[in-house]
Amino acid sequence: MTQLAKAALRDFESPFLVAWHTANWNLLLFPGYCSCHLLTSRERGLQRF
């Protein structure tokens, strides 16, 4: 393994970054997805996804 790869892997906090990234995208996009799903569904009102 090269010195650059060792330096990159030593400080890489993958679980934290993945959790942070997915949580932010869920907070941004999920309300819009639910709204579009409810607006385009045939039966109005609450339903199971």
Secondary structure as GFF3:
##gff-version 3
##sequence-region A 1 49
A	DSSP	alpha_helix	3	10	.	.	.	ID=ss1
A	DSSP	alpha_helix	14	40	.	.	.	ID=ss2
###
